[in-house]
Amino acid sequence: MQTLLGNERLKSGLAAAFSSGKLSHCYLITGPVGSGRHTLAGILAAAMECTAGSRRPCGVCLACRKVRDRVHPDVITVDEPGKKTVSVETVRRARTDVYIRPNEGLRKVYFFPRAMDLNTAAQNALLKVIEEPPDYAAFLLLAEGAEQLLPTIRSRAVTLRLSPLSETVGLAELRRRFPDRPQAALVDAWTRAGGFLGQAETILTEASALAPETLRFADCFARRDRLGLTELLVPMERMKRDQLQPLLLEWAEVLHQAMLVRTGLPGAWETARQIGYSRTTAEALRARQSLCRAAELLNGNVSPGAVCGALQVWLDETN
């Protein structure tokens, strides 16, 4: 269970259940996005299929490796990706499949990654099978909160609530995953994520995905560095329209998030927070309007050189 950080009391209880073989047929795993719900579900599925005896999941037997690689034929995902809700028809198909014995595993494990998106009819259909399932069937239900499911579902499941990690554990793991990021950026992401590693990693990953020109723009704009903005924009005059436009739109999005920071809402990118703390909402708004206007000019067949020249003047006006 080393792949699940923190949550020591929860892991201790599960380890005892794994050793004794007293696993529930239905678990409800709750916690916000990035809390480790999918990781814990994978551990439970592996423990149910593991062939290593009392030391479950061993992580090395064929069954454990198949669960890890998501190719085990008896670990079945019940979902409708791309749809807002999971329909009753999808649950009924899974319910019918429950009564077919496992292909090769010890159990058939039905994984519901969006249990909170089961409508009432779908939950009632699921209830019929989790009330009296075959002895080889198991169900793993994932939701942000237990209250998103019917009381009748909750009463038949063991609820596993994932908790935030300690700052010591979380920051150490972020340092391992992002060795080149400054400590301040790690602490900032950790704080905004509320102690949930997945959310902190998303914040840092999204920031890393920003174009170098965007990072430089944000830094110059935050510091009111007119010369820096000019030195950034002059070489961009030689860009093609399909190169320049995505950059301008990305800059506009950073400014949008900076305005959210000014209202007290968290920005998704560290660069947005940098601007939000140093420039007023009005300044960020005027600069964003200038960027959107520049993008419209590109659509209107104005040359990148002329657009960048105009943008220098407009951004100067915000200083």
C-alpha positions as CSV (number, residue, x, y, z in Angstrom):
1,M,0.0,0.0,0.0
2,Q,3.0,2.2,-0.4
3,T,1.5,3.9,-3.4
4,L,-1.1,5.6,-1.2
5,L,0.6,8.3,0.9
6,G,-0.6,9.2,4.3
7,N,-4.0,7.9,5.6
8,E,-2.2,5.7,8.0
9,R,-5.2,4.7,10.1
10,L,-7.2,3.8,7.0
11,K,-4.3,1.7,5.6
12,S,-3.8,-0.1,8.9
13,G,-7.4,-1.1,9.0
14,L,-7.3,-2.4,5.5
15,A,-4.1,-4.3,6.0
16,A,-5.8,-6.2,8.8
17,A,-8.7,-6.9,6.6
18,F,-6.4,-8.1,3.8
19,S,-4.5,-10.4,6.1
20,S,-7.6,-12.0,7.6
21,G,-9.4,-12.2,4.2
22,K,-12.4,-10.3,5.7
23,L,-13.0,-7.9,2.8
24,S,-16.3,-6.2,2.2
25,H,-18.2,-6.8,-1.0
26,C,-18.8,-3.1,-1.4
27,Y,-16.6,-0.1,-0.6
28,L,-17.5,3.6,-1.0
29,I,-14.2,5.6,-1.4
30,T,-14.7,9.3,-0.8
31,G,-12.5,12.4,-1.1
32,P,-12.0,15.4,-3.4
33,V,-10.3,15.3,-6.8
34,G,-6.7,14.5,-6.3
35,S,-7.1,12.8,-2.9
36,G,-6.1,9.3,-4.1
37,R,-9.4,7.7,-4.7
38,H,-8.3,5.9,-7.9
39,T,-5.1,4.8,-6.2
40,L,-7.0,3.3,-3.3
41,A,-9.5,1.6,-5.6
42,G,-6.5,0.0,-7.4
43,I,-5.1,-1.3,-4.2
44,L,-8.4,-2.8,-3.2
45,A,-9.0,-4.4,-6.6
46,A,-5.5,-5.9,-6.5
47,A,-6.0,-7.2,-2.9
48,M,-9.2,-8.9,-4.1
49,E,-7.5,-10.6,-7.0
50,C,-4.0,-11.3,-5.4
51,T,-2.9,-14.9,-5.3
52,A,-0.1,-14.4,-2.8
53,G,-2.0,-15.6,0.3
54,S,-2.1,-13.4,3.4
55,R,0.3,-10.7,2.1
56,R,-2.2,-8.9,-0.1
57,P,-1.7,-7.2,-2.4
58,C,1.8,-8.5,-3.1
59,G,2.2,-6.3,-6.2
60,V,4.3,-8.9,-8.0
61,C,1.9,-11.8,-8.8
62,L,0.3,-12.0,-12.3
63,A,-3.1,-10.9,-10.9
64,C,-1.6,-7.9,-9.2
65,R,0.3,-6.8,-12.3
66,K,-2.8,-7.2,-14.5
67,V,-4.8,-5.0,-12.1
68,R,-2.0,-2.4,-12.0
69,D,-1.8,-2.4,-15.8
70,R,-5.6,-2.2,-16.1
71,V,-5.9,-5.4,-18.2
72,H,-7.4,-7.8,-15.7
73,P,-10.6,-9.3,-17.3
74,D,-12.4,-9.5,-14.0
75,V,-11.9,-5.8,-12.9
76,I,-14.6,-4.1,-14.9
77,T,-15.1,-0.3,-15.1
78,V,-18.7,0.9,-15.2
79,D,-18.9,4.3,-16.7
80,E,-20.0,6.4,-19.7
81,P,-17.1,8.7,-20.4
82,G,-18.1,12.0,-22.0
83,K,-21.7,11.9,-20.6
84,K,-22.8,13.9,-17.6
85,T,-24.5,11.0,-15.8
86,V,-24.2,7.3,-15.8
87,S,-27.4,5.8,-17.1
88,V,-29.6,3.1,-15.6
89,E,-29.1,1.1,-18.8
90,T,-25.3,0.9,-18.1
91,V,-25.8,-0.2,-14.6
92,R,-28.4,-2.9,-15.7
93,R,-25.8,-4.3,-18.2
94,A,-23.3,-4.5,-15.3
95,R,-25.9,-6.1,-13.1
96,T,-26.6,-8.8,-15.7
97,D,-22.8,-9.5,-16.1
98,V,-22.4,-10.0,-12.3
99,Y,-24.1,-13.4,-12.5
100,I,-21.5,-14.6,-15.0
101,R,-18.6,-16.2,-13.0
102,P,-15.1,-14.7,-13.1
103,N,-13.0,-15.4,-16.2
104,E,-9.8,-16.1,-14.3
105,G,-9.8,-14.1,-11.1
106,L,-10.8,-14.8,-7.5
107,R,-13.6,-12.2,-7.8
108,K,-15.3,-10.0,-10.2
109,V,-14.7,-6.4,-9.2
110,Y,-17.0,-3.6,-10.6
111,F,-15.3,-0.2,-10.5
112,F,-17.6,2.9,-10.6
113,P,-15.2,5.9,-11.0
114,R,-18.2,8.3,-11.0
115,A,-20.6,6.8,-8.6
116,M,-21.7,10.4,-7.7
117,D,-23.0,10.7,-11.3
118,L,-25.3,7.7,-11.1
119,N,-28.8,9.1,-11.3
120,T,-31.5,7.9,-8.9
121,A,-32.7,5.1,-11.2
122,A,-29.2,3.9,-11.8
123,Q,-28.5,3.9,-8.0
124,N,-31.7,1.9,-7.4
125,A,-30.7,-0.6,-10.1
126,L,-27.3,-1.0,-8.4
127,L,-28.9,-1.4,-5.0
128,K,-30.7,-4.5,-6.2
129,V,-27.4,-6.3,-6.8
130,I,-25.3,-5.1,-3.9
131,E,-28.1,-6.2,-1.5
132,E,-27.5,-9.8,-2.3
133,P,-24.6,-10.3,-4.7
134,P,-22.9,-13.5,-5.6
135,D,-20.1,-14.4,-3.2
136,Y,-17.5,-13.6,-5.8
137,A,-18.8,-10.1,-6.7
138,A,-17.4,-6.9,-5.3
139,F,-18.1,-3.2,-5.9
140,L,-15.9,-0.1,-5.6
141,L,-17.8,3.2,-5.7
142,L,-15.9,6.5,-6.0
143,A,-17.5,9.8,-5.0
144,E,-16.4,13.2,-3.7
145,G,-18.8,12.8,-0.7
146,A,-20.9,10.0,0.7
147,E,-23.9,12.2,0.7
148,Q,-24.0,12.1,-3.1
149,L,-25.3,8.5,-2.9
150,L,-28.6,7.2,-1.6
151,P,-28.7,6.2,2.1
152,T,-29.7,2.7,1.0
153,I,-26.5,2.5,-1.0
154,R,-24.3,3.9,1.8
155,S,-25.8,1.5,4.4
156,R,-24.5,-1.5,2.4
157,A,-21.0,-0.2,1.8
158,V,-17.9,0.3,3.9
159,T,-17.0,4.0,3.6
160,L,-13.3,4.9,3.2
161,R,-12.8,8.6,3.6
162,L,-9.4,9.9,2.3
163,S,-7.8,12.7,4.3
164,P,-5.3,15.4,3.4
165,L,-1.6,14.6,3.8
166,S,0.6,16.3,6.3
167,E,2.7,19.1,5.0
168,T,5.9,17.2,5.6
169,V,4.8,14.2,3.6
170,G,3.2,16.2,0.8
171,L,6.0,18.6,0.2
172,A,8.6,15.8,0.2
173,E,6.6,14.0,-2.5
174,L,6.2,17.2,-4.5
175,R,10.0,17.8,-4.3
176,R,10.5,14.2,-5.6
177,R,8.2,14.7,-8.5
178,F,9.2,18.3,-9.3
179,P,12.9,18.5,-8.4
180,D,13.6,21.6,-10.4
181,R,10.7,23.8,-9.0
182,P,11.5,26.4,-6.4
183,Q,10.4,25.6,-2.8
184,A,8.1,28.6,-2.8
185,A,6.2,27.2,-5.8
186,L,5.8,23.8,-4.1
187,V,4.5,25.4,-0.9
188,D,2.1,27.6,-2.9
189,A,0.7,24.7,-4.8
190,W,0.4,22.6,-1.7
191,T,-1.5,25.3,0.2
192,R,-3.9,26.0,-2.6
193,A,-4.5,22.2,-3.0
194,G,-5.6,21.9,0.6
195,G,-3.2,19.1,1.3
196,F,-4.3,16.8,-1.5
197,L,-1.3,15.7,-3.6
198,G,-3.2,15.2,-6.9
199,Q,-4.5,18.7,-6.9
200,A,-1.1,20.2,-6.1
201,E,0.5,18.2,-8.9
202,T,-2.1,19.5,-11.4
203,I,-1.4,23.1,-10.4
204,L,2.4,22.6,-10.9
205,T,1.9,20.6,-14.1
206,E,-0.3,23.2,-15.7
207,A,2.1,26.0,-14.8
208,S,4.9,23.9,-16.4
209,A,2.9,23.7,-19.6
210,L,2.8,27.4,-20.1
211,A,4.9,28.7,-23.0
212,P,8.2,30.4,-22.1
213,E,6.9,33.6,-23.7
214,T,3.9,33.5,-21.4
215,L,6.1,33.1,-18.3
216,R,8.2,36.1,-19.5
217,F,5.2,38.2,-20.3
218,A,3.7,37.5,-16.8
219,D,7.0,38.4,-15.1
220,C,7.5,41.6,-17.1
221,F,3.8,42.7,-16.8
222,A,3.9,42.1,-13.0
223,R,7.0,44.1,-12.6
224,R,5.9,46.9,-14.9
225,D,8.9,46.2,-17.1
226,R,8.2,48.1,-20.3
227,L,11.6,47.4,-21.8
228,G,11.2,43.7,-21.0
229,L,7.9,43.6,-22.8
230,T,9.3,45.4,-25.8
231,E,12.2,43.0,-26.0
232,L,9.7,40.1,-25.8
233,L,7.4,41.5,-28.5
234,V,9.9,42.6,-31.1
235,P,11.1,39.1,-32.0
236,M,7.5,37.9,-32.0
237,E,6.8,40.2,-35.0
238,R,8.4,37.5,-37.2
239,M,6.0,34.8,-36.0
240,K,3.3,33.3,-38.2
241,R,-0.3,34.0,-37.3
242,D,-0.9,30.4,-36.1
243,Q,2.1,30.8,-33.8
244,L,1.3,34.2,-32.4
245,Q,-2.4,33.8,-31.8
246,P,-2.3,30.9,-29.3
247,L,0.3,32.9,-27.3
248,L,-1.8,36.0,-27.1
249,L,-4.8,33.9,-26.0
250,E,-2.7,32.2,-23.3
251,W,-1.6,35.6,-22.0
252,A,-5.2,36.7,-21.9
253,E,-6.1,33.6,-19.9
254,V,-3.3,34.3,-17.4
255,L,-4.7,37.9,-16.9
256,H,-8.2,36.5,-16.5
257,Q,-7.0,34.2,-13.7
258,A,-5.0,37.2,-12.2
259,M,-8.3,39.1,-11.9
260,L,-9.8,36.1,-10.1
261,V,-6.9,36.2,-7.7
262,R,-7.7,39.9,-7.0
263,T,-11.3,38.9,-6.0
264,G,-10.0,36.3,-3.5
265,L,-10.5,33.3,-5.7
266,P,-7.4,31.0,-6.2
267,G,-5.7,31.2,-9.6
268,A,-4.7,27.9,-11.2
269,W,-1.3,29.2,-12.2
270,E,1.5,30.6,-10.2
271,T,2.1,33.2,-12.9
272,A,-1.5,34.5,-12.5
273,R,-1.0,35.0,-8.7
274,Q,2.2,36.9,-9.4
275,I,0.2,39.4,-11.5
276,G,-2.8,39.4,-9.2
277,Y,-0.7,40.5,-6.3
278,S,1.2,43.3,-8.1
279,R,-1.3,44.8,-10.6
280,T,-4.9,46.2,-10.1
281,T,-7.9,44.5,-11.5
282,A,-8.4,47.5,-13.8
283,E,-4.9,47.2,-15.2
284,A,-5.2,43.5,-15.8
285,L,-8.6,44.0,-17.5
286,R,-7.2,46.7,-19.8
287,A,-4.3,44.5,-20.8
288,R,-6.6,41.6,-21.4
289,Q,-8.8,43.6,-23.6
290,S,-5.7,44.7,-25.6
291,L,-4.7,41.1,-26.0
292,C,-8.2,40.0,-27.2
293,R,-8.2,43.0,-29.6
294,A,-4.8,41.9,-31.0
295,A,-6.1,38.4,-31.5
296,E,-9.1,39.8,-33.4
297,L,-6.8,41.8,-35.6
298,L,-4.9,38.6,-36.5
299,N,-8.2,37.0,-37.5
300,G,-8.8,40.1,-39.6
301,N,-5.6,39.5,-41.7
302,V,-3.5,42.2,-40.0
303,S,0.2,41.2,-40.1
304,P,1.8,39.8,-36.9
305,G,4.4,42.7,-37.1
306,A,1.6,45.3,-37.0
307,V,-0.2,43.5,-34.3
308,C,2.8,43.2,-32.0
309,G,3.6,46.9,-32.6
310,A,0.1,48.0,-31.7
311,L,0.2,45.7,-28.6
312,Q,3.4,47.4,-27.3
313,V,1.6,50.7,-27.4
314,W,-1.6,49.4,-25.7
315,L,0.4,47.5,-23.0
316,D,2.4,50.7,-22.3
317,E,-0.8,52.5,-21.6
318,T,-1.5,50.1,-18.7
319,N,1.7,51.1,-17.0
